Amino acid sequence: MQRFGEKLRALRIQNRMTLKDLAIALGHTAHGYISEIEFGKKKPTAEFVLNVARLFNVTTDQLLKDELDLDINRSDPNREE
């Protein structure tokens, strides 16, 4: 089971992004906020979750439902293997 912060961190690392890179891509000025989300210290806003889903081409269900592990080896959730 993966939590949102773990999934966010995995996606960021898979895409070779620093916290600063991700903050810029999501329109945030402080990368510390993202770090706190990754480590479960803060809860993301709905807008933040939507922006992450769009950026990494995943669904909000994949990000938010702990029981749905995120397969970080697939960049397109609709792609057939």
Phi and psi in degrees as a GROMACS rama.xvg file:
@    title "Ramachandran Plot"
@    xaxis  label "Phi"
@    yaxis  label "Psi"
@TYPE xy
-114.13  138.136  GLN-2
-91.5704  166.848  ARG-3
-53.8922  -48.2525  PHE-4
-60.3362  -39.1394  GLY-5
-65.406  -40.1325  GLU-6
-66.837  -42.1807  LYS-7
-60.0628  -46.9727  LEU-8
-62.5552  -43.12  ARG-9
-62.111  -43.0166  ALA-10
-65.077  -42.0581  LEU-11
-61.5346  -46.802  ARG-12
-67.3539  -42.4934  ILE-13
-58.2014  -35.3226  GLN-14
-92.0194  12.8523  ASN-15
52.7308  46.7267  ARG-16
-110.521  140.68  MET-17
-83.5386  170.109  THR-18
-58.7456  -40.0041  LEU-19
-64.263  -43.509  LYS-20
-57.8598  -45.9439  ASP-21
-65.5954  -41.8974  LEU-22
-58.9438  -43.6091  ALA-23
-64.8446  -45.193  ILE-24
-61.9463  -31.2654  ALA-25
-94.2176  -1.80991  LEU-26
79.5835  23.7097  GLY-27
-100.127  147.706  HIS-28
-91.684  -24.8213  THR-29
-114.723  119  ALA-30
-77.7788  -13.5345  HIS-31
-62.0584  -34.0892  GLY-32
-60.3541  -43.6392  TYR-33
-66.925  -40.2619  ILE-34
-60.2544  -42.3849  SER-35
-64.809  -34.8894  GLU-36
-67.9296  -45.095  ILE-37
-58.0459  -35.2093  GLU-38
-96.4838  10.2135  PHE-39
75.313  15.5483  GLY-40
-84.0924  -23.7723  LYS-41
-131.641  153.833  LYS-42
-96.3285  138.473  LYS-43
-76.241  151.936  PRO-44
-78.5423  163.564  THR-45
-60.8364  -40.6334  ALA-46
-62.4597  -40.6383  GLU-47
-62.1123  -45.7581  PHE-48
-61.057  -44.443  VAL-49
-61.4063  -42.465  LEU-50
-65.3935  -38.7429  ASN-51
-64.7433  -44.3839  VAL-52
-59.533  -44.8842  ALA-53
-64.9451  -44.9318  ARG-54
-60.645  -43.997  LEU-55
-99.7129  5.59149  PHE-56
56.8242  49.7493  ASN-57
-128.658  167.292  VAL-58
-88.1116  158.809  THR-59
-66.8991  -32.4998  THR-60
-60.0629  -43.9788  ASP-61
-60.7078  -35.6506  GLN-62
-77.4285  -39.184  LEU-63
-93.8789  -28.9502  LEU-64
-84.2987  113.621  LYS-65
-57.7816  -33.0649  ASP-66
-76.0326  -12.3463  GLU-67
-97.9543  97.695  LEU-68
-68.1701  146.963  ASP-69
-95.1536  122.447  LEU-70
-82.9094  96.9396  ASP-71
-73.8043  -4.32471  ILE-72
-83.9103  -4.60839  ASN-73
-115.923  121.211  ARG-74
-85.1234  -24.3487  SER-75
-116.211  110.892  ASP-76
-66.2259  -15.6101  PRO-77
-95.4688  -5.53701  ASN-78
-70.9572  137.624  ARG-79
-90.7277  141.078  GLU-80
